[in-house]
Amino acid sequence: MTTLIVSDPWDIHARAVAWALEHEGEKVHLWYTHDFPQKHGASLRVDSAGAGADPAQVTLHCARHHRDFGSHDIDTVWLRRWYQPQASPDLHPADTRFAQTEANEFIRATIGLLDESPRFWINPVAAKARADRKAAQLKVAAAVGLTVPSTLISNDPATIRAFFHEHGGKLIYKPMTGASWVSEDKALATYTAAIGEELLGNDASLSNAPGIYQPLLDKSYELRVTVMGRTVVAAQIKSQNSGGYLVDWRANDFDEAMGYARYALPEAIERRCLALMQRMGLVFGCIDFVVTTQGEYMFLEVNEMGQFLWLEGVNPELQLLDCFVQFSQSRDPNFVYDWRRPVYRYREYWESMEQRGDVDPPAHLHLALPRTFEMRE
């Protein structure tokens, strides 16, 4: 069996899973879309075909083993990270945009052709696109019985201020898509932030970029719930134990005070998580909850390609690498993990990384992360 992982050279998840799958005897192809077309070639070919034959064939380049492979050889596609290709800097400026557009269209066409043949997808292309829309997530979550915060997505200053007062002046802002700003000596990123009335007086700042506004919740703790097929693994994050991360625990540097313990979800909440995934067409995802001081489970969002190995890194009892490997091998949207068989540990891979030399930076282009902006004085 063969797995195609679409990612980047520095993605620890892609490399760790590839390592484990190859130990299981599977073929693994890593395709780094940001290196195309400068670092490798690729081809699509469509011909008339006999009955039952696939008229379209795709030939791509595997970065892991430096060899080409064909679409007929792929059983599973893991759309882990899908970055824009980068046109050559040697092109005339007038031609750069054309070349970039053509390369982008080639990537979309390739993914589209692969999607049209029966394969196991983590996650299906259409489901991935829908899950990237926060408003759609909230609507589906509410429809399956999960409790969601009252939410306003707006750029209208008067409406935002009215919502602020409706919730007693306790409001948070978060972006619809994350972003970061970098300069030579610092980097800034968008996290969920509490906002006060003084920040709502500038109409221009509110109207120029729509944002998500929700009431500031009284938190007891938070949950990261990782779903693979029908396997649900929940971790408790005691975010209120560390004063600097009361609003958004993601800004922390894995503070041990937060605990990260395995957590037994109530059966009703687990059922609704699975219903959410099924309704959205997802087979994998990381769901974030707040558990309020009143004991209410408040759905925040589902990240259809969320990070999960960091949890095993801080708590080895969360056997998420092995779970994902079994899930990928099963090619089953109803997969259930066998907790008695932990074979692959994240720590083992991490300790072997230096000897394996998985990343060869000169062999790859600089990764231009999406929604990263340069700060100029």
VOSERO-359543 format. One record per residue (C-alpha): residue number from 0; x, z, y. Coordinates in steps of 0.02 Angstrom, whole numbers, plus 50000, padded with zeros to 5 digits. Layout:
<segus>
[NUM; [X; Z; Y]]
...
</segus>
This chain:
<segus>
[0; [50000; 50000; 50000]]
[1; [50058; 49963; 50177]]
[2; [50025; 50047; 50344]]
[3; [50050; 49971; 50517]]
[4; [50082; 50101; 50654]]
[5; [50065; 50039; 50833]]
[6; [50165; 50157; 50944]]
[7; [50329; 50180; 51036]]
[8; [50505; 50228; 50977]]
[9; [50496; 50404; 51049]]
[10; [50330; 50454; 50970]]
[11; [50367; 50600; 50853]]
[12; [50197; 50580; 50769]]
[13; [50227; 50400; 50719]]
[14; [50403; 50436; 50656]]
[15; [50356; 50592; 50558]]
[16; [50208; 50507; 50473]]
[17; [50313; 50352; 50433]]
[18; [50446; 50466; 50356]]
[19; [50318; 50552; 50244]]
[20; [50227; 50393; 50193]]
[21; [50390; 50310; 50143]]
[22; [50431; 50462; 50036]]
[23; [50263; 50430; 49953]]
[24; [50320; 50253; 49911]]
[25; [50216; 50164; 50043]]
[26; [50277; 50025; 50154]]
[27; [50270; 50068; 50339]]
[28; [50286; 49945; 50483]]
[29; [50311; 50011; 50660]]
[30; [50259; 49891; 50797]]
[31; [50314; 49934; 50974]]
[32; [50206; 49830; 51089]]
[33; [50304; 49877; 51246]]
[34; [50458; 49788; 51174]]
[35; [50361; 49623; 51163]]
[36; [50406; 49488; 51207]]
[37; [50582; 49531; 51265]]
[38; [50647; 49617; 51108]]
[39; [50554; 49528; 50968]]
[40; [50446; 49380; 50927]]
[41; [50273; 49371; 50851]]
[42; [50156; 49232; 50796]]
[43; [49972; 49199; 50764]]
[44; [49921; 49049; 50661]]
[45; [49744; 48987; 50627]]
[46; [49707; 48844; 50505]]
[47; [49562; 48778; 50406]]
[48; [49547; 48881; 50248]]
[49; [49462; 48871; 50080]]
[50; [49317; 48982; 50030]]
[51; [49365; 49165; 50033]]
[52; [49531; 49136; 50121]]
[53; [49575; 49209; 50290]]
[54; [49605; 49064; 50410]]
[55; [49707; 49173; 50529]]
[56; [49880; 49243; 50491]]
[57; [49980; 49360; 50600]]
[58; [50170; 49380; 50591]]
[59; [50245; 49532; 50680]]
[60; [50415; 49617; 50688]]
[61; [50442; 49789; 50612]]
[62; [50553; 49892; 50727]]
[63; [50591; 50020; 50592]]
[64; [50670; 49899; 50468]]
[65; [50707; 49753; 50585]]
[66; [50609; 49627; 50483]]
[67; [50453; 49520; 50502]]
[68; [50293; 49554; 50407]]
[69; [50124; 49469; 50389]]
[70; [49945; 49528; 50416]]
[71; [49904; 49498; 50232]]
[72; [50022; 49644; 50195]]
[73; [49927; 49776; 50295]]
[74; [49802; 49898; 50219]]
[75; [49793; 50028; 50359]]
[76; [49814; 50013; 50547]]
[77; [49850; 50171; 50648]]
[78; [49825; 50132; 50833]]
[79; [49930; 50280; 50885]]
[80; [49996; 50217; 51054]]
[81; [49960; 50044; 51124]]
[82; [50066; 50001; 51276]]
[83; [50072; 49848; 51385]]
[84; [50207; 49721; 51345]]
[85; [50340; 49692; 51477]]
[86; [50386; 49522; 51546]]
[87; [50570; 49481; 51570]]
[88; [50645; 49536; 51736]]
[89; [50743; 49374; 51736]]
[90; [50587; 49273; 51773]]
[91; [50552; 49204; 51945]]
[92; [50433; 49327; 52033]]
[93; [50302; 49190; 52045]]
[94; [50302; 49176; 51854]]
[95; [50309; 49360; 51808]]
[96; [50123; 49394; 51824]]
[97; [50080; 49240; 51719]]
[98; [50201; 49291; 51581]]
[99; [50136; 49470; 51585]]
[100; [49956; 49412; 51572]]
[101; [49995; 49297; 51426]]
[102; [50087; 49435; 51334]]
[103; [49943; 49556; 51362]]
[104; [49819; 49428; 51296]]
[105; [49928; 49399; 51143]]
[106; [49927; 49585; 51102]]
[107; [49738; 49593; 51122]]
[108; [49716; 49438; 51015]]
[109; [49828; 49510; 50879]]
[110; [49735; 49676; 50873]]
[111; [49570; 49582; 50875]]
[112; [49617; 49471; 50728]]
[113; [49678; 49619; 50627]]
[114; [49515; 49708; 50667]]
[115; [49411; 49565; 50594]]
[116; [49479; 49588; 50418]]
[117; [49434; 49736; 50305]]
[118; [49564; 49870; 50334]]
[119; [49562; 50058; 50363]]
[120; [49579; 50091; 50550]]
[121; [49631; 50252; 50634]]
[122; [49529; 50227; 50744]]
[123; [49424; 50068; 50747]]
[124; [49456; 49967; 50905]]
[125; [49279; 49975; 50975]]
[126; [49265; 50162; 50940]]
[127; [49432; 50192; 51025]]
[128; [49374; 50102; 51183]]
[129; [49211; 50199; 51190]]
[130; [49296; 50367; 51160]]
[131; [49410; 50337; 51310]]
[132; [49258; 50356; 51425]]
[133; [49227; 50539; 51466]]
[134; [49045; 50515; 51517]]
[135; [49004; 50432; 51350]]
[136; [49084; 50577; 51256]]
[137; [48981; 50706; 51349]]
[138; [48820; 50609; 51319]]
[139; [48850; 50595; 51132]]
[140; [48908; 50776; 51117]]
[141; [48746; 50836; 51198]]
[142; [48644; 50719; 51087]]
[143; [48716; 50796; 50927]]
[144; [48678; 50972; 50985]]
[145; [48843; 51029; 51062]]
[146; [48835; 51125; 51225]]
[147; [48919; 51033; 51369]]
[148; [48956; 51095; 51546]]
[149; [48846; 51033; 51687]]
[150; [48948; 50883; 51744]]
[151; [48955; 50779; 51902]]
[152; [49060; 50621; 51912]]
[153; [49058; 50563; 52092]]
[154; [49148; 50506; 52248]]
[155; [49007; 50554; 52366]]
[156; [49066; 50701; 52473]]
[157; [48892; 50768; 52510]]
[158; [48842; 50765; 52327]]
[159; [49004; 50850; 52275]]
[160; [48983; 50987; 52404]]
[161; [48802; 51016; 52351]]
[162; [48859; 51031; 52170]]
[163; [48993; 51155; 52225]]
[164; [48864; 51268; 52307]]
[165; [48743; 51246; 52161]]
[166; [48873; 51331; 52052]]
[167; [48911; 51473; 52171]]
[168; [49073; 51400; 52238]]
[169; [49157; 51405; 52067]]
[170; [49205; 51229; 52020]]
[171; [49344; 51133; 51933]]
[172; [49405; 50956; 51959]]
[173; [49483; 50845; 51827]]
[174; [49526; 50660; 51829]]
[175; [49439; 50532; 51721]]
[176; [49611; 50472; 51665]]
[177; [49771; 50573; 51673]]
[178; [49908; 50520; 51792]]
[179; [50081; 50573; 51848]]
[180; [50194; 50544; 51997]]
[181; [50383; 50539; 51984]]
[182; [50531; 50537; 52102]]
[183; [50717; 50559; 52079]]
[184; [50707; 50749; 52075]]
[185; [50531; 50797; 52022]]
[186; [50373; 50748; 51930]]
[187; [50192; 50794; 51961]]
[188; [50045; 50777; 51843]]
[189; [49856; 50796; 51851]]
[190; [49783; 50944; 51759]]
[191; [49613; 51026; 51772]]
[192; [49613; 51132; 51931]]
[193; [49496; 51257; 52012]]
[194; [49445; 51201; 52186]]
[195; [49389; 51300; 52337]]
[196; [49283; 51254; 52486]]
[197; [49437; 51216; 52591]]
[198; [49477; 51068; 52476]]
[199; [49304; 50992; 52497]]
[200; [49313; 50964; 52685]]
[201; [49413; 50802; 52677]]
[202; [49287; 50663; 52648]]
[203; [49423; 50532; 52626]]
[204; [49508; 50625; 52482]]
[205; [49340; 50645; 52393]]
[206; [49275; 50469; 52421]]
[207; [49431; 50367; 52383]]
[208; [49442; 50421; 52201]]
[209; [49292; 50475; 52095]]
[210; [49323; 50632; 51995]]
[211; [49243; 50744; 51864]]
[212; [49172; 50908; 51930]]
[213; [49111; 51050; 51819]]
[214; [49076; 51236; 51841]]
[215; [49224; 51353; 51817]]
[216; [49189; 51435; 51649]]
[217; [49216; 51618; 51607]]
[218; [49331; 51594; 51458]]
[219; [49364; 51710; 51313]]
[220; [49481; 51586; 51227]]
[221; [49495; 51401; 51188]]
[222; [49497; 51295; 51031]]
[223; [49587; 51136; 50980]]
[224; [49490; 51060; 50835]]
[225; [49576; 50920; 50740]]
[226; [49464; 50809; 50633]]
[227; [49528; 50691; 50497]]
[228; [49386; 50612; 50399]]
[229; [49278; 50762; 50353]]
[230; [49420; 50886; 50364]]
[231; [49408; 51001; 50515]]
[232; [49557; 51109; 50566]]
[233; [49530; 51227; 50712]]
[234; [49663; 51324; 50808]]
[235; [49626; 51466; 50928]]
[236; [49719; 51461; 51094]]
[237; [49717; 51627; 51188]]
[238; [49736; 51542; 51355]]
[239; [49678; 51694; 51453]]
[240; [49829; 51794; 51391]]
[241; [49944; 51699; 51507]]
[242; [49900; 51707; 51691]]
[243; [49975; 51540; 51739]]
[244; [49863; 51438; 51623]]
[245; [49691; 51515; 51645]]
[246; [49612; 51349; 51697]]
[247; [49712; 51222; 51593]]
[248; [49819; 51283; 51448]]
[249; [49901; 51111; 51430]]
[250; [50015; 51152; 51577]]
[251; [50103; 51286; 51475]]
[252; [50265; 51271; 51378]]
[253; [50195; 51340; 51214]]
[254; [50187; 51519; 51276]]
[255; [50187; 51632; 51121]]
[256; [50059; 51744; 51205]]
[257; [49929; 51610; 51172]]
[258; [49934; 51640; 50985]]
[259; [49886; 51470; 50912]]
[260; [49806; 51549; 50757]]
[261; [49702; 51455; 50629]]
[262; [49518; 51482; 50667]]
[263; [49360; 51478; 50562]]
[264; [49231; 51374; 50655]]
[265; [49049; 51423; 50636]]
[266; [48969; 51305; 50511]]
[267; [48844; 51240; 50638]]
[268; [48983; 51194; 50762]]
[269; [49084; 51109; 50626]]
[270; [48931; 51008; 50574]]
[271; [48904; 50952; 50752]]
[272; [49087; 50904; 50772]]
[273; [49071; 50791; 50619]]
[274; [48909; 50719; 50688]]
[275; [48997; 50682; 50853]]
[276; [49138; 50591; 50764]]
[277; [49017; 50491; 50657]]
[278; [48908; 50445; 50806]]
[279; [49061; 50385; 50903]]
[280; [49132; 50290; 50754]]
[281; [49292; 50394; 50750]]
[282; [49384; 50446; 50592]]
[283; [49515; 50549; 50685]]
[284; [49510; 50651; 50844]]
[285; [49558; 50812; 50932]]
[286; [49412; 50906; 51009]]
[287; [49433; 51039; 51143]]
[288; [49313; 51185; 51163]]
[289; [49301; 51337; 51276]]
[290; [49223; 51492; 51198]]
[291; [49148; 51587; 51343]]
[292; [49141; 51775; 51367]]
[293; [48959; 51761; 51312]]
[294; [49014; 51683; 51146]]
[295; [48952; 51508; 51188]]
[296; [49048; 51358; 51118]]
[297; [49068; 51236; 51262]]
[298; [49123; 51058; 51220]]
[299; [49253; 50987; 51341]]
[300; [49312; 50822; 51268]]
[301; [49373; 50729; 51115]]
[302; [49541; 50641; 51122]]
[303; [49532; 50501; 50995]]
[304; [49721; 50498; 50976]]
[305; [49767; 50675; 51024]]
[306; [49930; 50762; 50986]]
[307; [49925; 50875; 50833]]
[308; [50100; 50904; 50764]]
[309; [50142; 51026; 50904]]
[310; [50014; 51145; 50828]]
[311; [50105; 51146; 50661]]
[312; [50266; 51168; 50760]]
[313; [50204; 51332; 50836]]
[314; [50107; 51386; 50680]]
[315; [50168; 51316; 50512]]
[316; [50007; 51374; 50428]]
[317; [49921; 51227; 50510]]
[318; [49975; 51094; 50385]]
[319; [49930; 50948; 50495]]
[320; [50069; 50827; 50450]]
[321; [50030; 50837; 50265]]
[322; [49845; 50829; 50302]]
[323; [49865; 50670; 50403]]
[324; [49976; 50591; 50270]]
[325; [49844; 50623; 50136]]
[326; [49709; 50560; 50254]]
[327; [49804; 50399; 50290]]
[328; [49835; 50370; 50105]]
[329; [49654; 50403; 50059]]
[330; [49589; 50265; 50175]]
[331; [49426; 50361; 50167]]
[332; [49319; 50406; 50319]]
[333; [49248; 50550; 50214]]
[334; [49420; 50620; 50170]]
[335; [49433; 50805; 50124]]
[336; [49606; 50885; 50124]]
[337; [49675; 50976; 49972]]
[338; [49751; 51132; 50051]]
[339; [49836; 51176; 49886]]
[340; [49955; 51029; 49899]]
[341; [50063; 51047; 50054]]
[342; [50206; 50927; 50020]]
[343; [50264; 50870; 50191]]
[344; [50308; 50998; 50324]]
[345; [50337; 50953; 50505]]
[346; [50484; 51073; 50512]]
[347; [50571; 50978; 50371]]
[348; [50555; 50815; 50465]]
[349; [50610; 50895; 50628]]
[350; [50767; 50966; 50547]]
[351; [50809; 50797; 50472]]
[352; [50787; 50697; 50632]]
[353; [50966; 50706; 50695]]
[354; [51036; 50646; 50528]]
[355; [50908; 50506; 50514]]
[356; [50943; 50433; 50686]]
[357; [50765; 50369; 50702]]
[358; [50781; 50318; 50884]]
[359; [50909; 50193; 50949]]
[360; [50875; 50191; 51138]]
[361; [50981; 50037; 51180]]
[362; [50878; 49937; 51055]]
[363; [50718; 49965; 51154]]
[364; [50652; 49934; 51328]]
[365; [50619; 50075; 51448]]
[366; [50441; 50134; 51416]]
[367; [50337; 50112; 51573]]
[368; [50202; 50241; 51545]]
[369; [50028; 50194; 51605]]
[370; [49960; 50283; 51759]]
[371; [50134; 50340; 51812]]
[372; [50169; 50311; 51996]]
[373; [50328; 50317; 52098]]
[374; [50332; 50439; 52243]]
[375; [50414; 50376; 52402]]
[376; [50452; 50480; 52555]]
</segus>
